[in-house]
Amino acid sequence: MRKHTFVILFIELLTVTIFALYPSAIDSIAWTPSRAPSFNGVLESHAKLQQVELLSEGTLQGPEDIVMDKAGALYSGVENGDIIRIDKQGKQEVWANTGGRPLGLKFDQQGNLIVCDSELGLLSIDRNKVQTVLTDSVDGSRINFPKSLDIARDGMIYFTDATKKWRRKEFLYDLLETKPNGRLLSYDPSTRVTKVLLDDLYFAHGVALSSKEDFLLVVETWRYRVQKYRLKGPRKGEATQFIGNLPGFPGGISNNGKGQFWLSLISPRNPVLDKVHETPWLKNTLAKTPNFMQPGPIPYGLVLGIKESGPLQLSLHDPGGKVITGISAVQEYDGSLYFGTFQQDKIGKYKL
């Protein structure tokens, strides 16, 4: 009995010692977030998103973004590289497979589907399903994690490189390390030139142009904020905060063409994580643990409506994520909102 106890204690001590000596993958820094806003006023919680209609439930794996073609068919990229097309009658088919992981999607003026593929770069897929890599590098460095995009009327493509350090499946390292590794990029199809417009972003996620295309918004997920980048005028090239101290992790953003942005929040903020951010050694240690022990999304459906002039206009909720959770993208089309989801198996439709 004593020998058995000794062996168990020895194994436990050895495990703790190895864990303590094993180097962390990250070298985090301290950050003290502002106190999270409460769900009052415009943010008051309700259950309107529990009226969401679920599309293709159980048949999709990670439909993070969605886009509509001119006929009203919906497209979304999933985990195995497929781009799924769902027509207005609900018929679903595999439209293409990139061979990577398609995330952000947008049609250009010529009808080509432009794709942010986290493995391959910025892609173009024409109507004949011919795939072309538009760009996969900038200033001599690899575009590491293409995430989201928007396309101007002149054809200029604006897109995000979420983090230039960590790969897609290592995004939690980027969260815990708390360093600005993200970038806002542009690609000009006429010159094939890729440029860095904005650097040092904290997980650059969604991007959306204003109605007049005089500025765009870019989401910084880890900082709970959205930045405004000016494209025209005397302050061209300047970035300022558009909205900050959000109640959750912002993801995708889109413009409805009527003076309003829609912003998805993937998860409410985690008060424990906000506190852990103040202690680098604790985050370094947490990065050594298995994924199931690391911070994950809190089930909740949340979308914000924000005027182009800045004020928060409305919020839509599903407390507890009973019908839809992990909303990573939102698009308004024909009187309804369509939702992409993070690590879920469904797309949502909410009638306005």
Backbone torsions as a table, in degrees:
resi	resn	phi	psi	omega
1	MET	NA	-46.3	179.1
2	ARG	-62.5	-40.1	-179.7
3	LYS	-63.5	-41.3	179.8
4	HIS	-63.2	-43.8	178.5
5	THR	-62.8	-41.7	179.8
6	PHE	-62.1	-42.0	-179.6
7	VAL	-62.6	-43.1	179.6
8	ILE	-63.4	-45.5	179.3
9	LEU	-63.0	-39.3	179.5
10	PHE	-63.6	-43.6	180.0
11	ILE	-64.6	-42.3	179.2
12	GLU	-63.4	-43.4	179.5
13	LEU	-64.5	-41.3	179.1
14	LEU	-63.8	-41.7	179.3
15	THR	-62.4	-46.0	179.6
16	VAL	-62.9	-41.4	-179.6
17	THR	-63.8	-46.8	179.8
18	ILE	-61.8	-43.1	180.0
19	PHE	-61.5	-40.9	-178.7
20	ALA	-68.7	-37.1	-176.8
21	LEU	-83.5	-22.6	-177.9
22	TYR	-66.2	125.2	-176.3
23	PRO	-67.9	146.3	177.1
24	SER	-78.9	149.3	178.4
25	ALA	-73.4	-17.0	-175.5
26	ILE	-119.3	162.4	174.0
27	ASP	-130.2	82.3	-169.2
28	SER	-79.5	165.0	176.1
29	ILE	-123.5	160.6	-179.0
30	ALA	-78.6	145.8	174.0
31	TRP	-149.8	134.2	177.9
32	THR	-111.4	101.7	-179.9
33	PRO	-67.3	153.3	171.4
34	SER	-65.9	156.5	178.9
35	ARG	-61.1	132.1	-177.5
36	ALA	-64.4	139.1	177.6
37	PRO	-68.3	149.9	177.7
38	SER	-84.9	161.2	179.9
39	PHE	-82.5	72.5	177.6
40	ASN	-128.4	165.8	177.9
41	GLY	63.0	-129.0	179.3
42	VAL	-61.6	-28.1	-178.6
43	LEU	-88.4	5.5	-175.5
44	GLU	-55.2	132.3	-176.1
45	SER	-74.3	143.2	174.7
46	HIS	-150.5	-163.5	-176.3
47	ALA	-130.2	30.3	-176.7
48	LYS	-61.2	-35.2	-178.2
49	LEU	-72.9	-4.6	173.4
50	GLN	-76.4	-3.0	173.2
51	GLN	-91.4	4.2	-178.4
52	VAL	-62.3	137.7	171.6
53	GLU	-90.2	129.2	-178.1
54	LEU	-93.2	131.2	-180.0
55	LEU	-108.6	135.3	175.3
56	SER	54.3	35.9	-178.7
57	GLU	-60.5	131.2	177.1
58	GLY	84.6	-4.4	-177.0
59	THR	-109.4	-7.0	-176.5
60	LEU	-118.3	146.9	178.1
61	GLN	-120.3	97.5	177.3
62	GLY	75.9	54.1	176.6
63	PRO	-78.2	77.8	-168.4
64	GLU	-70.5	-33.3	-179.4
65	ASP	-128.1	159.3	176.4
66	ILE	-139.0	152.5	176.0
67	VAL	-150.4	150.3	178.9
68	MET	-107.9	144.5	170.5
69	ASP	-91.7	-179.6	-175.0
70	LYS	-65.4	-21.9	179.3
71	ALA	-88.2	-2.8	179.4
72	GLY	90.2	5.9	175.0
73	ALA	-75.5	146.3	-176.8
74	LEU	-103.0	140.9	178.7
75	TYR	-124.7	143.7	176.7
76	SER	-153.2	142.0	176.7
77	GLY	-93.1	144.0	-178.3
78	VAL	-126.8	178.1	-167.3
79	GLU	-58.8	-37.3	-175.5
80	ASN	-83.5	7.2	178.8
81	GLY	97.0	-8.9	178.8
82	ASP	-69.4	146.3	164.6
83	ILE	-109.7	116.3	-174.8
84	ILE	-93.1	136.5	174.7
85	ARG	-112.2	130.4	177.5
86	ILE	-123.5	116.9	-177.3
87	ASP	-80.3	178.1	-173.8
88	LYS	-68.1	-17.2	176.4
89	GLN	-90.6	-2.0	178.4
90	GLY	92.9	1.6	178.4
91	LYS	-70.5	131.6	-174.4
92	GLN	-114.4	137.9	177.3
93	GLU	-147.6	158.1	172.1
94	VAL	-82.1	113.0	-176.8
95	TRP	-83.8	-36.6	179.8
96	ALA	-163.1	168.6	171.6
97	ASN	-136.8	123.0	-175.1
98	THR	-78.4	-20.5	-173.6
99	GLY	84.8	3.7	178.5
100	GLY	-133.2	-133.6	176.1
101	ARG	-132.0	97.4	179.7
102	PRO	-71.7	130.3	179.4
103	LEU	-118.0	-94.0	-179.7
104	GLY	-68.0	140.7	-177.4
105	LEU	-134.3	143.3	175.6
106	LYS	-162.6	138.6	175.0
107	PHE	-87.0	138.6	174.5
108	ASP	-90.4	-178.6	-175.7
109	GLN	-65.1	-24.2	-178.7
110	GLN	-89.0	-0.9	-180.0
111	GLY	88.7	6.7	175.2
112	ASN	-78.7	141.4	175.4
113	LEU	-88.5	116.9	178.9
114	ILE	-94.8	131.5	-170.3
115	VAL	-127.7	131.4	165.7
116	CYS	-88.3	107.9	179.3
117	ASP	-106.8	120.9	-173.1
118	SER	-65.9	-17.4	-179.3
119	GLU	-101.2	-29.1	-168.9
120	LEU	-113.5	-21.6	-178.6
121	GLY	115.7	-155.9	177.7
122	LEU	-90.1	119.9	-173.2
123	LEU	-114.6	158.0	169.6
124	SER	-127.0	130.8	177.2
125	ILE	-121.7	118.4	-176.4
126	ASP	-84.8	-177.5	-174.8
127	ARG	-66.2	-20.7	177.4
128	ASN	-92.0	10.9	179.2
129	LYS	68.9	20.3	175.9
130	VAL	-81.2	125.0	-174.8
131	GLN	-103.0	134.5	179.8
132	THR	-130.9	137.2	173.0
133	VAL	-83.7	114.9	178.6
134	LEU	-76.0	-46.1	178.5
135	THR	-160.2	144.7	174.2
136	ASP	-137.2	11.6	178.9
137	SER	-151.5	160.0	177.1
138	VAL	-150.1	132.1	-179.9
139	ASP	51.6	37.1	176.1
140	GLY	81.6	2.0	179.2
141	SER	-118.0	152.8	-178.3
142	ARG	-69.3	138.8	169.0
143	ILE	-79.3	106.6	-163.3
144	ASN	-80.4	-38.3	-171.0
145	PHE	-146.8	68.2	177.3
146	PRO	-57.3	130.3	-170.2
147	LYS	-119.7	-60.8	-174.5
148	SER	-140.5	163.6	-177.3
149	LEU	-152.1	162.7	166.3
150	ASP	-143.5	157.4	-175.2
151	ILE	-126.4	127.6	179.2
152	ALA	-77.8	164.5	-179.2
153	ARG	-64.9	-24.7	177.6
154	ASP	-85.4	3.9	176.8
155	GLY	97.0	-11.6	179.8
156	MET	-62.6	133.4	-179.6
157	ILE	-105.1	125.1	175.4
158	TYR	-108.7	129.2	-177.3
159	PHE	-148.9	164.1	-176.4
160	THR	-109.1	145.0	167.4
161	ASP	-108.9	100.8	-168.2
162	ALA	-54.0	-47.7	177.2
163	THR	-152.1	128.5	-179.2
164	LYS	-84.5	-0.2	-178.1
165	LYS	-105.5	-45.8	-172.2
166	TRP	-106.5	147.6	177.1
167	ARG	-80.3	171.0	-172.7
168	ARG	-55.9	-45.2	-176.9
169	LYS	-78.6	-0.8	177.3
170	GLU	-107.8	19.9	-172.7
171	PHE	-61.5	-27.1	178.7
172	LEU	-67.1	-29.6	173.7
173	TYR	-61.9	-41.1	179.7
174	ASP	-63.6	-40.4	177.7
175	LEU	-61.7	-48.3	-175.4
176	LEU	-72.5	-33.7	-177.1
177	GLU	-69.5	-30.5	174.5
178	THR	62.0	42.6	177.4
179	LYS	-120.4	150.3	-175.5
180	PRO	-82.7	92.4	-177.6
181	ASN	-105.0	-2.5	-174.3
182	GLY	-89.7	162.2	-178.0
183	ARG	-143.7	149.4	168.0
184	LEU	-103.1	126.5	-175.7
185	LEU	-121.6	163.1	171.4
186	SER	-131.9	148.9	175.0
187	TYR	-131.8	124.8	179.8
188	ASP	-99.8	108.3	-178.4
189	PRO	-61.5	-26.9	-177.6
190	SER	-74.4	-30.7	-179.7
191	THR	-111.5	-12.4	-176.2
192	ARG	60.5	30.5	-179.7
193	VAL	-100.6	132.2	175.9
194	THR	-106.8	133.8	-178.8
195	LYS	-129.5	152.0	170.1
196	VAL	-90.9	118.0	179.0
197	LEU	-92.5	-36.9	-175.9
198	LEU	-147.8	129.8	-177.9
199	ASP	-116.1	176.4	174.4
200	ASP	60.2	47.3	175.9
201	LEU	-101.4	149.2	-178.0
202	TYR	-93.4	88.0	-174.8
203	PHE	58.8	86.1	-179.8
204	ALA	-73.6	117.5	-173.2
205	HIS	-114.0	-109.0	-175.2
206	GLY	-69.0	155.6	176.9
207	VAL	-143.6	138.0	-178.7
208	ALA	-151.0	135.5	177.4
209	LEU	-81.0	151.6	172.4
210	SER	-74.5	167.0	-178.8
211	SER	-59.5	-38.6	179.7
212	LYS	-88.4	-3.8	-179.1
213	GLU	58.5	30.9	175.5
214	ASP	-92.1	-12.3	173.2
215	PHE	-154.2	167.3	172.6
216	LEU	-134.3	160.6	175.7
217	LEU	-111.1	139.8	176.8
218	VAL	-130.2	133.0	-175.0
219	VAL	-87.7	135.3	170.4
220	GLU	-112.1	97.8	-171.7
221	THR	-60.7	-47.7	-174.1
222	TRP	-71.8	-17.0	-179.8
223	ARG	-102.5	5.6	177.2
224	TYR	55.9	42.4	-175.6
225	ARG	-150.2	170.0	176.6
226	VAL	-128.7	132.9	179.5
227	GLN	-101.0	147.3	176.3
228	LYS	-106.9	122.0	-179.6
229	TYR	-114.0	120.3	-175.5
230	ARG	-83.3	132.3	-178.0
231	LEU	-103.8	-15.3	-177.0
232	LYS	-140.1	166.5	174.3
233	GLY	87.7	-178.8	-176.4
234	PRO	-65.0	-20.6	179.6
235	ARG	-102.2	21.2	179.6
236	LYS	-53.6	134.3	179.7
237	GLY	88.2	-1.6	-179.4
238	GLU	-92.1	141.6	178.0
239	ALA	-118.4	133.9	175.9
240	THR	-137.8	161.1	179.3
241	GLN	-71.1	130.8	178.0
242	PHE	-91.5	-47.2	175.0
243	ILE	-151.7	138.5	-176.3
244	GLY	-134.2	178.1	-179.6
245	ASN	48.0	51.4	178.7
246	LEU	-71.1	158.2	-177.0
247	PRO	-80.3	3.7	-179.0
248	GLY	-160.9	-171.7	-179.7
249	PHE	-87.2	106.6	-179.0
250	PRO	-70.5	144.9	-178.6
251	GLY	-122.5	-101.4	-178.2
252	GLY	-85.7	153.4	178.5
253	ILE	-140.1	144.8	179.7
254	SER	-146.5	162.2	178.4
255	ASN	-112.0	131.3	-178.9
256	ASN	-85.1	1.9	179.0
257	GLY	77.1	5.7	-178.8
258	LYS	-125.6	28.4	176.6
259	GLY	86.8	15.9	-178.1
260	GLN	-137.2	140.1	171.5
261	PHE	-99.4	145.6	169.3
262	TRP	-109.1	130.2	-178.4
263	LEU	-124.4	125.8	176.6
264	SER	-90.7	143.6	172.2
265	LEU	-115.3	116.6	-172.5
266	ILE	-66.9	-35.7	-178.1
267	SER	-157.9	148.7	169.6
268	PRO	-63.4	160.4	176.3
269	ARG	-65.5	149.3	179.2
270	ASN	-103.9	112.7	-176.9
271	PRO	-60.6	-30.4	177.5
272	VAL	-67.5	-44.6	178.7
273	LEU	-63.4	-42.1	178.2
274	ASP	-57.3	-37.1	178.9
275	LYS	-73.9	-41.0	179.9
276	VAL	-61.4	-31.4	-179.4
277	HIS	-56.9	-21.7	-178.0
278	GLU	-78.2	-11.1	-171.8
279	THR	-124.6	96.3	-176.0
280	PRO	-57.5	-43.4	-176.2
281	TRP	-63.5	-33.0	178.9
282	LEU	-68.5	-39.2	177.3
283	LYS	-68.0	-39.0	177.1
284	ASN	-61.0	-39.8	178.5
285	THR	-69.2	-41.9	-179.7
286	LEU	-60.6	-33.0	179.9
287	ALA	-66.6	-17.3	178.6
288	LYS	-82.0	-16.6	-174.0
289	THR	-80.0	160.5	175.9
290	PRO	-61.1	157.8	-176.6
291	ASN	-55.6	-36.2	-176.1
292	PHE	-68.5	-15.4	178.2
293	MET	-94.2	-6.3	-178.2
294	GLN	-91.9	161.5	-175.1
295	PRO	-61.4	135.8	178.6
296	GLY	-126.0	171.7	-179.1
297	PRO	-63.4	144.3	172.4
298	ILE	-89.2	127.3	-178.2
299	PRO	-58.6	119.2	-179.7
300	TYR	-175.8	137.1	173.5
301	GLY	-101.6	126.5	-176.0
302	LEU	-151.2	128.5	177.7
303	VAL	-135.2	139.7	179.1
304	LEU	-115.8	142.2	171.2
305	GLY	-105.9	125.0	-174.8
306	ILE	-128.9	128.2	177.4
307	LYS	-67.1	150.9	177.1
308	GLU	-60.2	-27.1	179.1
309	SER	-77.6	-8.1	172.0
310	GLY	122.2	-42.2	-173.3
311	PRO	-64.1	141.9	172.2
312	LEU	-69.7	125.8	-170.8
313	GLN	-100.5	-42.4	-177.0
314	LEU	-160.1	165.8	175.0
315	SER	-139.3	146.7	178.7
316	LEU	-122.6	133.0	-170.8
317	HIS	-129.0	151.6	161.4
318	ASP	-134.0	87.8	-178.1
319	PRO	-58.8	131.9	-179.1
320	GLY	78.4	-2.7	179.2
321	GLY	59.4	40.7	-175.2
322	LYS	-66.6	-33.2	178.2
323	VAL	-110.5	-46.7	179.6
324	ILE	-139.3	140.0	-179.7
325	THR	-144.3	166.5	177.3
326	GLY	61.8	40.5	-177.6
327	ILE	-69.5	118.2	-174.1
328	SER	-109.4	-11.6	179.8
329	ALA	-155.5	150.8	178.2
330	VAL	-145.0	133.0	178.1
331	GLN	-134.2	135.2	175.5
332	GLU	-94.8	130.2	179.7
333	TYR	-151.2	125.4	171.9
334	ASP	51.3	47.2	174.4
335	GLY	81.7	8.1	179.0
336	SER	-134.7	157.2	170.6
337	LEU	-101.2	137.1	176.2
338	TYR	-114.2	136.6	-174.1
339	PHE	-118.7	128.4	164.9
340	GLY	-87.3	158.5	-176.1
341	THR	-133.5	147.0	-179.4
342	PHE	-94.0	123.8	178.4
343	GLN	56.8	31.4	177.7
344	GLN	-121.4	179.6	-175.2
345	ASP	-121.2	27.3	-173.1
346	LYS	-151.0	160.9	170.3
347	ILE	-116.0	144.9	-178.9
348	GLY	-110.9	151.6	175.3
349	LYS	-132.6	125.2	-178.6
350	TYR	-125.5	120.6	-179.2
351	LYS	-79.7	124.7	-179.2
352	LEU	-75.3	NA	NA
